[in-house]
Amino acid sequence: MQQWRAHPKVLALRDDSRARLSLLVQRTAQWLAEGSVTEEAALRIVDWIEPLLRRESYLALLLERPQVHRRLLRLLGAAKWPARYLLLHPGVIDELASDAMLHERFDNASFGQELELRRAALKHTGEDDEETCLNLLRRAHHAEVFRTLARDVEGVLTVEQVADDLSALAETTLAITTKWCWQRLKNKHRASPQLAIIAYGKLGGKELGYGSDLDIVFVYEDEHEQAAEVYAALVRKLINWLTVKTGEGDLFEIDTALRPNGNSGLLVTSFEAYAKYQQQRGSNTAWTWEHQAMTRARFVLGAEPLRQQFEKIREGVITAPRDATLLRAEIVAMRDKVRAAHPVKGAVFDVKHSAGGMVDAEFAVQYLVLSQSAQHPELIANVGNIALLQRAEFAGLLRPGVGQAAAMAYRALRRVQHQARLNEAPTHVEKGELQVERAAILALWAAVFQPA
């Protein structure tokens, strides 16, 4: 702040704006002295204001609405990720002016309708060019992420609710972007695309976090002679719209490595080819680790007949007859590979990758689903690791208490991971911490992979 005395942007301010800035600093200092805001928050608001000094409306908003000023300071002081997000997207603080916002949840229908209305208005004035639409999507997405972030920091939402809302936002954004890209495609041959998007990983399990990438696969069902070329063009356009950086930033990083044949495979495949790859044996088929991924796969976009087709494929893969001993050995070997790829250094416990961490629980659930779903259909549905652990215990596949304890431990480890990522900190703790949770996951691992 001492540097502000000679800062060109400060000197260029009108007298009334400089007075607002001075009053904001004084109010922040008063709250800091009272102990109602942290020193870190006070320092971060200086960093946040500096590039925005000429956008006088922000200074006016903060001065005239003390509750907005206070909420902004709480967000800036809560963790590093919110502070960095606010620096990248300062315009989202308008959302803090709404008292009701903190007590609402993401509404996919309202989000989609609002975007369509805004685009219709742009189209009416001839301003709906591609860059404008890209920025419209980004501003809307950033504002919605910020609303979830504000509710998260204020303690209104649980970790699971945050993940549910971020996952729903990603699905709705995918649906709108796909629709807009199809409308702009020159060589389309039908009113609506016969395209489906299958989500894996965090989005598939509804465990999406802030800044998570999307693991998705594209499949189509269309007999048109040029279908393959048309849908390939659509998917290329869609990925570009989602990932390209504009003045408003980007939307998502996209990972398509789980498509048939991995990075060497086609970007989009027919449902027939997808089904053959997943279900058949031979040289051009899915490996066990891809079937593990299928346990968390979820249909997130497409017409109802395509959803039914996917669910049939997924159920066929998950309930296929398997040699339990061989499957156990393959999954343990894959766990060893993952551990080798993510070594934990020093005397710490990494909540994700250490023995007794989240990956152990996830691999145990995947083994139970792949080995037992044929006899226990309640394990087929993709309802998340916590619910599946509880279902497995209820079905008698785990000793009483083992599944429930592991489910509670997994939830606790997710909370620790979530907070660490908000602070952009490593996801590990001292060895002596989280011993109860670690013991519960190790007991699950032993029950599943080292049966008596």
C-alpha positions as CSV (number, residue, x, y, z in Angstrom):
1,M,0.0,0.0,0.0
2,Q,2.9,2.3,0.6
3,Q,3.6,2.1,-3.1
4,W,0.1,3.3,-3.9
5,R,1.2,6.9,-2.9
6,A,3.1,7.1,-6.2
7,H,1.2,4.5,-8.2
8,P,0.1,5.9,-11.6
9,K,-3.3,4.3,-11.4
10,V,-3.9,5.7,-8.0
11,L,-2.8,9.2,-9.0
12,A,-5.0,9.0,-12.1
13,L,-8.1,8.4,-10.0
14,R,-10.7,11.1,-9.6
15,D,-10.9,12.7,-6.2
16,D,-14.1,10.9,-5.3
17,S,-12.7,7.5,-6.3
18,R,-9.5,8.1,-4.3
19,A,-11.7,8.9,-1.4
20,R,-13.6,5.7,-1.8
21,L,-10.3,3.8,-1.9
22,S,-9.1,5.4,1.2
23,L,-12.3,4.6,3.1
24,L,-12.2,1.0,1.9
25,V,-8.6,0.7,3.2
26,Q,-9.7,2.3,6.6
27,R,-12.6,-0.1,6.9
28,T,-10.4,-3.1,6.1
29,A,-7.9,-1.9,8.7
30,Q,-10.6,-1.5,11.3
31,W,-11.9,-5.0,10.8
32,L,-8.4,-6.4,10.9
33,A,-7.7,-4.6,14.2
34,E,-11.0,-6.0,15.6
35,G,-9.9,-9.5,14.5
36,S,-13.0,-10.1,12.3
37,V,-10.8,-10.5,9.1
38,T,-7.4,-12.1,8.8
39,E,-4.2,-10.3,7.8
40,E,-3.9,-12.6,4.8
41,A,-7.3,-11.5,3.6
42,A,-6.4,-7.8,4.1
43,L,-3.2,-8.3,2.0
44,R,-5.0,-10.2,-0.7
45,I,-7.6,-7.5,-1.1
46,V,-4.8,-5.1,-1.9
47,D,-3.6,-7.4,-4.6
48,W,-7.1,-7.8,-5.9
49,I,-8.0,-4.1,-6.0
50,E,-4.8,-2.9,-7.7
51,P,-5.4,-4.1,-11.2
52,L,-9.0,-2.8,-10.9
53,L,-8.4,0.7,-9.7
54,R,-9.9,2.3,-12.9
55,R,-13.0,0.2,-12.7
56,E,-14.6,2.5,-10.2
57,S,-17.9,0.6,-10.0
58,Y,-16.2,-2.1,-8.0
59,L,-14.9,0.5,-5.5
60,A,-18.4,1.9,-5.2
61,L,-20.0,-1.5,-4.7
62,L,-17.6,-2.4,-1.9
63,L,-18.0,0.9,-0.1
64,E,-21.7,1.1,-0.4
65,R,-22.3,-2.6,0.5
66,P,-20.3,-3.4,3.6
67,Q,-21.6,-7.0,3.6
68,V,-20.2,-7.5,0.1
69,H,-16.8,-6.1,1.3
70,R,-16.9,-8.4,4.3
71,R,-17.8,-11.5,2.2
72,L,-15.1,-10.7,-0.3
73,L,-12.5,-10.6,2.5
74,R,-13.8,-13.9,3.9
75,L,-13.4,-15.5,0.5
76,L,-9.9,-14.0,0.0
77,G,-8.8,-15.1,3.4
78,A,-10.3,-18.6,3.2
79,A,-7.8,-20.2,0.9
80,K,-5.4,-19.6,-2.0
81,W,-7.7,-21.0,-4.7
82,P,-10.6,-18.6,-4.1
83,A,-8.1,-15.7,-4.0
84,R,-6.5,-16.7,-7.3
85,Y,-9.9,-17.3,-8.9
86,L,-11.0,-13.8,-7.8
87,L,-7.9,-12.3,-9.3
88,L,-8.6,-14.1,-12.6
89,H,-12.3,-13.3,-12.7
90,P,-12.9,-10.1,-10.7
91,G,-16.3,-9.5,-12.2
92,V,-17.9,-12.4,-10.3
93,I,-18.0,-10.3,-7.1
94,D,-21.3,-8.9,-8.3
95,E,-22.7,-12.3,-7.1
96,L,-21.9,-11.3,-3.5
97,A,-24.4,-8.6,-3.6
98,S,-27.2,-11.1,-3.4
99,D,-28.1,-12.2,0.1
100,A,-30.2,-15.1,-1.2
101,M,-27.4,-16.5,-3.3
102,L,-25.7,-18.2,-0.3
103,H,-28.9,-20.2,0.5
104,E,-29.5,-21.5,-3.0
105,R,-28.2,-24.4,-5.0
106,F,-27.2,-24.8,-8.6
107,D,-30.3,-25.0,-10.8
108,N,-29.4,-26.5,-14.2
109,A,-32.7,-25.6,-15.8
110,S,-32.4,-21.9,-14.8
111,F,-28.8,-21.8,-15.9
112,G,-29.6,-23.2,-19.3
113,Q,-32.6,-20.9,-19.8
114,E,-30.7,-17.8,-18.9
115,L,-27.9,-18.7,-21.3
116,E,-30.3,-19.3,-24.1
117,L,-32.1,-16.0,-23.5
118,R,-28.7,-14.1,-23.5
119,R,-27.7,-15.8,-26.8
120,A,-31.1,-15.0,-28.3
121,A,-30.7,-11.4,-27.5
122,L,-27.2,-11.4,-29.1
123,K,-28.6,-13.1,-32.2
124,H,-31.4,-10.5,-32.4
125,T,-28.8,-7.7,-32.7
126,G,-26.4,-9.7,-34.9
127,E,-23.7,-10.0,-32.2
128,D,-23.8,-13.8,-31.7
129,D,-20.4,-14.4,-33.3
130,E,-18.2,-17.3,-32.1
131,E,-16.0,-15.3,-29.8
132,T,-18.9,-13.5,-28.1
133,C,-20.6,-16.9,-27.5
134,L,-17.4,-18.4,-26.1
135,N,-17.1,-15.5,-23.7
136,L,-20.8,-15.7,-22.8
137,L,-20.3,-19.3,-21.8
138,R,-17.2,-18.5,-19.8
139,R,-18.7,-15.6,-17.8
140,A,-21.8,-17.7,-16.9
141,H,-19.7,-20.7,-15.9
142,H,-17.3,-18.6,-13.8
143,A,-20.1,-16.9,-12.0
144,E,-21.8,-20.2,-11.2
145,V,-18.5,-21.7,-9.9
146,F,-18.1,-18.6,-7.8
147,R,-21.5,-19.0,-6.3
148,T,-20.7,-22.6,-5.3
149,L,-17.3,-21.5,-4.0
150,A,-19.0,-18.8,-1.8
151,R,-21.4,-21.3,-0.4
152,D,-18.6,-23.7,0.2
153,V,-16.4,-21.2,2.1
154,E,-19.4,-20.0,4.2
155,G,-20.0,-23.6,5.2
156,V,-23.4,-23.8,3.6
157,L,-22.6,-26.8,1.5
158,T,-20.9,-30.2,2.3
159,V,-18.0,-31.5,0.3
160,E,-20.5,-33.9,-1.4
161,Q,-22.9,-31.1,-2.3
162,V,-20.1,-29.0,-3.7
163,A,-19.1,-32.0,-5.9
164,D,-22.7,-32.6,-6.9
165,D,-23.2,-29.0,-8.0
166,L,-19.9,-28.7,-9.8
167,S,-20.7,-31.9,-11.7
168,A,-24.2,-30.8,-12.6
169,L,-22.7,-27.5,-13.8
170,A,-20.2,-29.3,-16.0
171,E,-23.0,-31.5,-17.5
172,T,-25.2,-28.5,-18.3
173,T,-22.3,-26.6,-19.8
174,L,-21.5,-29.7,-22.0
175,A,-25.1,-29.9,-23.1
176,I,-25.4,-26.2,-24.0
177,T,-22.0,-26.1,-25.7
178,T,-22.8,-29.2,-27.8
179,K,-26.1,-27.7,-28.9
180,W,-24.5,-24.4,-29.9
181,C,-21.6,-26.2,-31.7
182,W,-24.1,-28.4,-33.7
183,Q,-26.1,-25.4,-34.7
184,R,-23.0,-23.8,-36.1
185,L,-21.7,-26.9,-37.9
186,K,-21.9,-26.4,-41.6
187,N,-22.3,-30.0,-42.8
188,K,-24.9,-31.3,-40.3
189,H,-27.6,-33.5,-41.7
190,R,-30.2,-33.5,-39.0
191,A,-31.8,-31.1,-36.5
192,S,-30.2,-32.7,-33.4
193,P,-27.0,-34.8,-33.1
194,Q,-27.3,-38.4,-32.2
195,L,-24.3,-38.0,-30.0
196,A,-23.7,-39.3,-26.5
197,I,-21.1,-38.2,-23.9
198,I,-19.9,-40.8,-21.4
199,A,-18.2,-39.4,-18.3
200,Y,-15.5,-41.3,-16.3
201,G,-13.4,-40.4,-13.3
202,K,-14.4,-37.5,-11.2
203,L,-17.3,-36.4,-13.4
204,G,-18.5,-40.0,-13.8
205,G,-18.5,-40.4,-10.0
206,K,-20.0,-37.0,-9.3
207,E,-16.8,-36.0,-7.4
208,L,-15.8,-33.1,-9.5
209,G,-13.7,-30.4,-7.8
210,Y,-12.7,-26.9,-8.6
211,G,-10.5,-26.9,-11.7
212,S,-10.9,-30.7,-12.3
213,D,-10.5,-31.8,-15.9
214,L,-13.2,-33.8,-17.6
215,D,-12.6,-37.5,-18.5
216,I,-15.1,-38.0,-21.3
217,V,-15.7,-40.3,-24.3
218,F,-17.9,-39.4,-27.3
219,V,-20.0,-42.0,-29.1
220,Y,-22.7,-41.7,-31.8
221,E,-25.6,-43.7,-33.3
222,D,-26.3,-42.5,-36.8
223,E,-26.6,-44.5,-40.0
224,H,-25.9,-41.5,-42.3
225,E,-23.1,-42.2,-44.8
226,Q,-21.0,-39.3,-43.6
227,A,-21.8,-39.7,-39.9
228,A,-18.3,-40.5,-38.9
229,E,-16.9,-37.3,-40.5
230,V,-19.7,-35.1,-39.2
231,Y,-19.4,-36.2,-35.6
232,A,-15.6,-36.0,-35.7
233,A,-16.0,-32.4,-36.8
234,L,-18.5,-31.7,-34.1
235,V,-16.3,-33.2,-31.3
236,R,-13.3,-31.2,-32.5
237,K,-15.3,-28.0,-32.4
238,L,-16.8,-28.9,-29.0
239,I,-13.4,-29.6,-27.5
240,N,-12.0,-26.3,-28.9
241,W,-15.0,-24.4,-27.5
242,L,-14.4,-25.9,-24.0
243,T,-10.6,-25.6,-23.9
244,V,-9.6,-22.5,-25.9
245,K,-8.5,-19.5,-23.8
246,T,-10.2,-16.2,-24.5
247,G,-10.1,-12.9,-22.7
248,E,-12.5,-14.5,-20.2
249,G,-10.3,-17.6,-19.7
250,D,-11.3,-21.2,-20.5
251,L,-13.9,-23.7,-19.3
252,F,-12.3,-27.1,-18.8
253,E,-9.3,-29.3,-19.6
254,I,-10.5,-32.4,-21.5
255,D,-9.0,-35.8,-21.1
256,T,-10.1,-38.3,-23.8
257,A,-7.5,-41.0,-23.0
258,L,-10.2,-43.6,-22.1
259,R,-11.7,-43.6,-25.6
260,P,-11.3,-47.0,-27.3
261,N,-7.6,-47.6,-28.2
262,G,-6.6,-44.7,-26.0
263,N,-4.8,-41.7,-27.5
264,S,-4.3,-43.6,-30.8
265,G,-8.0,-44.2,-31.2
266,L,-10.7,-42.1,-32.9
267,L,-11.9,-39.1,-31.1
268,V,-15.5,-40.2,-31.5
269,T,-16.7,-43.8,-32.3
270,S,-20.0,-45.5,-33.1
271,F,-22.0,-47.2,-30.3
272,E,-21.4,-50.5,-32.1
273,A,-17.6,-50.1,-32.0
274,Y,-17.7,-48.9,-28.4
275,A,-19.7,-51.9,-27.4
276,K,-17.4,-54.4,-29.2
277,Y,-14.3,-52.8,-27.6
278,Q,-15.8,-53.0,-24.1
279,Q,-17.4,-56.5,-24.3
280,Q,-15.3,-58.7,-26.6
281,R,-12.1,-60.6,-25.9
282,G,-9.2,-60.4,-28.2
283,S,-6.5,-58.0,-29.4
284,N,-8.7,-55.0,-29.8
285,T,-10.6,-55.0,-26.5
286,A,-10.7,-53.2,-23.2
287,W,-8.2,-54.1,-20.4
288,T,-9.2,-54.7,-16.8
289,W,-8.2,-51.2,-15.8
290,E,-10.7,-49.9,-18.4
291,H,-13.4,-52.1,-16.9
292,Q,-12.5,-50.6,-13.5
293,A,-13.1,-47.2,-15.1
294,M,-16.4,-48.4,-16.4
295,T,-17.6,-48.9,-12.8
296,R,-17.5,-45.1,-12.5
297,A,-18.8,-44.4,-16.0
298,R,-22.0,-42.3,-16.4
299,F,-24.1,-41.2,-19.3
300,V,-24.2,-37.3,-19.1
301,L,-25.5,-36.2,-22.5
302,G,-27.7,-37.7,-25.2
303,A,-31.2,-38.9,-26.1
304,E,-33.0,-41.5,-23.9
305,P,-32.5,-44.4,-26.4
306,L,-28.8,-43.7,-26.4
307,R,-28.8,-43.7,-22.6
308,Q,-30.6,-47.1,-22.5
309,Q,-28.0,-48.5,-25.0
310,F,-25.1,-47.3,-22.8
311,E,-26.6,-48.6,-19.6
312,K,-27.0,-52.0,-21.3
313,I,-23.4,-52.0,-22.4
314,R,-22.2,-50.9,-18.9
315,E,-24.2,-53.5,-17.2
316,G,-23.0,-56.2,-19.6
317,V,-19.3,-55.2,-18.8
318,I,-19.8,-55.0,-15.1
319,T,-21.7,-58.2,-14.7
320,A,-19.6,-60.3,-17.1
321,P,-18.3,-63.6,-15.7
322,R,-14.8,-63.2,-14.3
323,D,-12.2,-65.4,-12.5
324,A,-12.2,-63.7,-9.1
325,T,-8.6,-64.8,-8.3
326,L,-7.3,-63.5,-11.6
327,L,-9.3,-60.2,-11.3
328,R,-7.9,-59.7,-7.8
329,A,-4.3,-60.2,-9.0
330,E,-4.8,-57.8,-11.9
331,I,-6.3,-55.0,-9.8
332,V,-3.6,-55.4,-7.1
333,A,-1.0,-55.1,-9.9
334,M,-2.7,-52.0,-11.3
335,R,-2.7,-50.5,-7.7
336,D,1.1,-51.2,-7.5
337,K,1.6,-49.3,-10.8
338,V,-0.4,-46.3,-9.6
339,R,1.6,-46.3,-6.4
340,A,4.8,-46.4,-8.3
341,A,3.7,-43.5,-10.5
342,H,2.7,-41.4,-7.4
343,P,5.4,-42.1,-4.8
344,V,4.8,-40.5,-1.4
345,K,8.1,-39.1,0.0
346,G,9.0,-38.6,3.6
347,A,7.1,-39.6,6.8
348,V,3.7,-38.3,5.7
349,F,0.3,-39.8,4.9
350,D,-1.0,-38.8,1.5
351,V,-4.8,-38.9,1.7
352,K,-5.1,-40.1,-1.9
353,H,-2.1,-42.2,-2.7
354,S,-0.7,-43.7,0.5
355,A,-1.6,-47.1,1.7
356,G,-4.9,-46.7,3.5
357,G,-5.8,-43.7,1.3
358,M,-8.6,-43.0,-1.1
359,V,-7.2,-44.9,-4.0
360,D,-7.2,-48.1,-1.9
361,A,-10.9,-47.6,-1.2
362,E,-11.7,-46.9,-4.8
363,F,-9.8,-50.0,-6.0
364,A,-11.6,-52.2,-3.4
365,V,-15.0,-50.9,-4.5
366,Q,-14.1,-51.5,-8.2
367,Y,-13.1,-55.1,-7.4
368,L,-16.4,-55.7,-5.4
369,V,-18.4,-54.3,-8.3
370,L,-16.7,-56.3,-11.1
371,S,-16.6,-59.5,-9.1
372,Q,-20.0,-59.5,-7.4
373,S,-22.5,-57.5,-9.5
374,A,-23.8,-60.5,-11.3
375,Q,-24.9,-62.0,-8.0
376,H,-25.7,-58.7,-6.3
377,P,-27.4,-56.4,-8.8
378,E,-27.6,-53.6,-6.1
379,L,-23.9,-53.0,-6.9
380,I,-24.5,-52.2,-10.6
381,A,-25.7,-48.6,-10.2
382,N,-23.1,-45.9,-10.2
383,V,-24.1,-44.4,-6.9
384,G,-20.6,-43.5,-5.6
385,N,-18.0,-45.2,-3.4
386,I,-19.6,-44.4,-0.1
387,A,-23.0,-45.8,-1.0
388,L,-21.4,-48.9,-2.7
389,L,-19.4,-49.7,0.4
390,Q,-22.5,-49.5,2.5
391,R,-24.4,-51.7,0.0
392,A,-21.6,-54.3,-0.1
393,E,-21.6,-54.6,3.7
394,F,-25.4,-54.9,3.7
395,A,-25.2,-57.7,1.1
396,G,-22.8,-59.6,3.4
397,L,-19.7,-59.1,1.1
398,L,-17.9,-57.4,4.0
399,R,-17.8,-58.1,7.7
400,P,-20.2,-56.0,9.8
401,G,-18.7,-52.6,10.4
402,V,-16.0,-52.8,7.7
403,G,-17.9,-51.2,4.9
404,Q,-19.5,-48.5,7.1
405,A,-16.2,-47.6,8.7
406,A,-14.5,-47.4,5.3
407,A,-17.3,-45.2,3.9
408,M,-17.0,-42.8,6.8
409,A,-13.2,-42.7,6.4
410,Y,-13.5,-42.1,2.7
411,R,-15.8,-39.2,3.3
412,A,-13.3,-37.7,5.9
413,L,-10.4,-38.1,3.5
414,R,-12.4,-36.3,0.8
415,R,-12.9,-33.4,3.1
416,V,-9.2,-33.2,3.9
417,Q,-8.3,-33.4,0.1
418,H,-10.9,-30.8,-0.7
419,Q,-9.5,-28.3,1.8
420,A,-6.0,-29.0,0.7
421,R,-6.9,-28.3,-2.9
422,L,-8.6,-25.0,-1.9
423,N,-5.4,-24.0,-0.3
424,E,-3.4,-25.3,-3.3
425,A,-1.4,-27.3,-0.7
426,P,-0.1,-30.9,-0.8
427,T,-2.8,-33.5,0.0
428,H,-0.8,-35.1,2.8
429,V,-0.7,-34.8,6.6
430,E,1.7,-35.9,9.3
431,K,2.0,-39.7,9.7
432,G,0.2,-39.6,13.1
433,E,-2.9,-37.8,11.8
434,L,-6.0,-39.5,10.4
435,Q,-5.0,-42.9,11.9
436,V,-8.6,-44.0,12.4
437,E,-9.4,-43.3,8.8
438,R,-6.3,-45.0,7.5
439,A,-6.9,-48.0,9.6
440,A,-10.5,-48.3,8.3
441,I,-9.3,-48.3,4.7
442,L,-6.5,-50.7,5.4
443,A,-9.1,-53.1,7.0
444,L,-11.2,-52.8,3.9
445,W,-8.2,-53.6,1.7
446,A,-7.3,-56.6,3.7
447,A,-10.9,-57.9,3.7
448,V,-11.2,-57.6,-0.1
449,F,-7.7,-58.5,-1.3
450,Q,-6.3,-60.6,1.5
451,P,-9.3,-62.8,2.4
452,A,-8.7,-65.5,5.0
